């Protein structure tokens, strides 16, 4: 009787130990709930700490791949080659026996320009440079008294302002002053004899342009300009007395060309 009761006591004790250990362990549902809560807290903290722009678009897509090289402004050396269609008029105050007349002028202008770009503030700066080129006149002769001429563009001084709105494009406004060497102007003197002169004119350009970079170094340039040239009366000539000349020319043109940036 005593053995039987002691056996029952030991069995009850084992059951109590087993039950206590069972209730002390978390259930699967409790573990899952705890893990879900932890993950939710981590996710919420990541959303709060990340910028809104990052959530809308990845960072590598919002920044252009050239920004690390350009650094807001395209500095230093540039070389540009361009071609323009130029149209205007020759105004002749006096030239040989011509007095007070106007003559159509149009042709193709080719230019090679070097420029150095300097940053002033963030995306804004200026440039200095020089250019040379050749203007091919289409209007060979208007009448018996006046024959317009092609001309060389001698290196002068160019300068202006630049705004780099991003690493792929910029806007330029500027001016240039230089000498134009007129190859051959034709006229007739008061005796009806044909005369030809080569003379230099003082030229001044105002321009506005846009560069669109298609690679890191190469850009396409589109430009508009307004040009004026004054031809002073020659003071020295192989002909005596020198032929009288009071001429100026005005024109406008559109330009297309390429630009190389030496990074």
PEWOZI-V265315 format. One record per residue. N is the residue number from 1. RES is the residue in one letter. PHI is phi as a letter, one per 20 degrees, with the letter a starting at -180 (* if undefined). PSI is psi in degrees with one decimal (* if undefined). OMEGA is omega in whole degrees, 0 to 359 (* if undefined). Layout:
N;RES;PHI;PSI;OMEGA
N;RES;PHI;PSI;OMEGA
This chain:
1;X;*;-44.0;179
2;X;f;-38.1;178
3;X;f;-39.8;181
4;X;f;-42.2;181
5;X;f;-35.4;178
6;X;f;-35.2;178
7;X;f;-40.2;179
8;X;f;-38.8;179
9;X;f;-41.1;179
10;X;f;-37.6;179
11;X;f;-43.5;179
12;X;f;-35.9;179
13;X;f;-40.8;179
14;X;f;-39.3;179
15;X;f;-40.7;179
16;X;f;-42.0;179
17;X;f;-41.7;180
18;X;f;-43.3;180
19;X;f;-39.8;181
20;X;f;-38.6;178
21;X;f;-34.1;179
22;X;f;-45.9;181
23;X;f;-20.9;179
24;X;f;-17.0;179
25;X;e;141.4;176
26;X;f;146.1;178
27;X;f;167.3;178
28;X;f;-39.3;180
29;X;f;-38.9;180
30;X;f;-42.0;179
31;X;f;-41.8;180
32;X;f;-42.3;179
33;X;f;-40.4;180
34;X;f;-43.9;179
35;X;f;-41.0;179
36;X;f;-41.3;180
37;X;f;-41.3;179
38;X;f;-45.0;180
39;X;f;-39.3;179
40;X;f;-40.6;179
41;X;f;-42.1;179
42;X;f;-45.8;180
43;X;f;-42.5;180
44;X;f;-40.7;180
45;X;f;-35.6;178
46;X;f;-41.3;180
47;X;f;-40.7;182
48;X;f;-40.4;185
49;X;f;-22.1;181
50;X;e;143.0;178
51;X;f;152.9;180
52;X;f;-39.1;180
53;X;f;-34.4;179
54;X;f;-36.9;180
55;X;f;-32.2;181
56;X;f;-43.4;184
57;X;b;139.0;180
58;X;f;150.4;184
59;X;f;-38.5;183
60;X;f;-15.9;179
61;X;e;-24.8;181
62;X;f;-26.7;178
63;X;d;129.2;181
64;X;f;147.7;184
65;X;f;-18.4;180
66;X;e;-8.1;186
67;X;g;-35.0;182
68;X;f;-24.9;179
69;X;e;-39.0;184
70;X;f;-43.2;179
71;X;l;54.2;174
72;X;m;-35.2;184
73;X;c;134.0;178
74;X;e;102.8;185
75;X;e;169.6;165
76;X;m;-139.0;198
77;X;e;136.4;177
78;X;c;145.0;175
79;X;c;129.3;184
80;X;c;141.2;173
81;X;c;134.4;185
82;X;b;164.3;177
83;X;c;137.0;185
84;X;c;149.0;167
85;X;e;120.7;188
86;X;d;129.0;180
87;X;c;134.8;180
88;X;a;-148.0;183
89;X;b;146.4;166
90;X;e;127.2;176
91;X;d;117.1;185
92;X;d;108.5;174
93;X;f;-46.7;175
94;X;b;134.6;178
95;X;a;104.5;187
96;X;m;-123.9;178
97;X;e;6.5;177
98;X;e;133.4;178
99;X;c;120.6;174
100;X;l;67.1;179
101;X;c;163.6;179
102;X;c;139.7;185
103;X;c;135.2;181
104;X;f;143.2;177
105;X;c;132.6;175
106;X;b;150.4;182
107;X;r;-170.4;180
108;X;d;130.3;181
109;X;d;125.3;176
110;X;d;138.1;187
111;X;c;141.5;171
112;X;c;123.2;186
113;X;c;136.9;170
114;X;d;139.6;178
115;X;b;151.0;178
116;X;c;122.6;186
117;X;d;133.9;184
118;X;c;130.7;181
119;X;e;134.4;175
120;X;d;-53.7;182
121;X;b;116.5;177
122;X;l;-110.9;183
123;X;e;4.6;186
124;X;d;140.1;179
125;X;a;-163.5;179
126;X;b;170.1;179
127;X;c;153.2;173
128;X;c;146.2;180
129;X;a;-164.2;180
130;X;b;160.0;181
131;X;b;161.6;176
132;X;b;160.3;182
133;X;a;-169.0;182
134;X;b;134.6;177
135;X;d;121.3;179
136;X;e;112.2;181
137;X;f;129.1;178
138;X;e;-36.2;183
139;X;f;97.4;186
140;X;f;-42.6;180
141;X;b;129.2;181
142;X;e;-41.3;181
143;X;b;-169.4;183
144;X;f;-21.2;187
145;X;e;-20.5;185
146;X;b;129.1;174
147;X;c;109.3;181
148;X;f;169.4;189
149;X;c;152.8;167
150;X;f;167.9;183
151;X;b;154.1;174
152;X;e;142.0;174
153;X;e;114.6;180
154;X;e;147.6;183
155;X;g;132.0;178
156;X;c;-144.1;180
157;X;c;126.2;178
158;X;c;146.6;178
159;X;a;157.9;180
160;X;r;-171.2;182
161;X;d;151.2;183
162;X;c;136.6;173
163;X;c;112.4;177
164;X;e;95.6;184
165;X;f;-24.1;167
166;X;a;-173.7;185
167;X;f;-9.6;181
168;X;d;-6.9;184
169;X;b;159.4;178
170;X;b;161.0;179
171;X;d;137.0;182
172;X;c;140.2;169
173;X;c;137.5;183
174;X;a;-170.9;180
175;X;b;167.0;179
176;X;b;139.7;176
177;X;c;136.0;186
178;X;a;175.9;176
179;X;d;140.1;175
180;X;d;123.3;179
181;X;e;107.2;181
182;X;f;123.3;188
183;X;f;-49.0;184
184;X;a;112.3;171
185;X;d;136.1;183
186;X;d;141.1;175
187;X;b;-177.6;175
188;X;c;139.8;180
189;X;e;-176.3;183
190;X;f;-16.2;178
191;X;e;1.1;179
192;X;n;9.3;180
193;X;e;137.6;181
194;X;f;134.2;180
195;X;c;141.9;177
196;X;c;135.5;178
197;X;c;147.8;170
198;X;d;128.3;188
199;X;b;158.3;179
200;X;d;138.8;176
201;X;d;153.9;178
202;X;e;121.5;187
203;X;d;149.0;179
204;X;b;127.3;181
205;X;d;140.0;166
206;X;d;135.9;186
207;X;b;155.7;173
208;X;b;135.2;184
209;X;b;170.0;180
210;X;c;129.3;176
211;X;d;129.8;176
212;X;c;113.4;182
213;X;e;123.8;180
214;X;e;-21.5;169
215;X;c;-178.8;181
216;X;f;-34.9;184
217;X;d;-29.1;188
218;X;d;138.2;179
219;X;c;155.6;171
220;X;e;132.6;181
221;X;d;131.5;172
222;X;c;129.2;188
223;X;b;150.2;174
224;X;c;141.2;180
225;X;b;158.0;174
226;X;c;126.7;189
227;X;c;141.5;174
228;X;c;140.5;179
229;X;c;134.2;177
230;X;d;131.7;179
231;X;d;110.6;180
232;X;f;154.3;177
233;X;f;130.9;182
234;X;f;137.1;179
235;X;e;-22.6;178
236;X;c;143.2;182
237;X;a;154.4;174
238;X;f;-16.3;179
239;X;e;137.2;180
240;X;c;125.1;355
241;X;f;162.9;178
242;X;g;145.1;179
243;X;f;137.8;181
244;X;f;133.9;181
245;X;b;123.3;174
246;X;c;92.1;192
247;X;c;142.3;166
248;X;b;160.3;184
249;X;c;136.7;175
250;X;c;146.0;180
251;X;b;166.4;174
252;X;c;155.0;182
253;X;b;157.4;173
254;X;d;138.5;188
255;X;c;141.0;170
256;X;c;137.7;182
257;X;a;-171.1;180
258;X;c;148.8;180
259;X;c;136.9;174
260;X;d;126.5;179
261;X;d;120.3;180
262;X;e;92.6;179
263;X;e;*;*
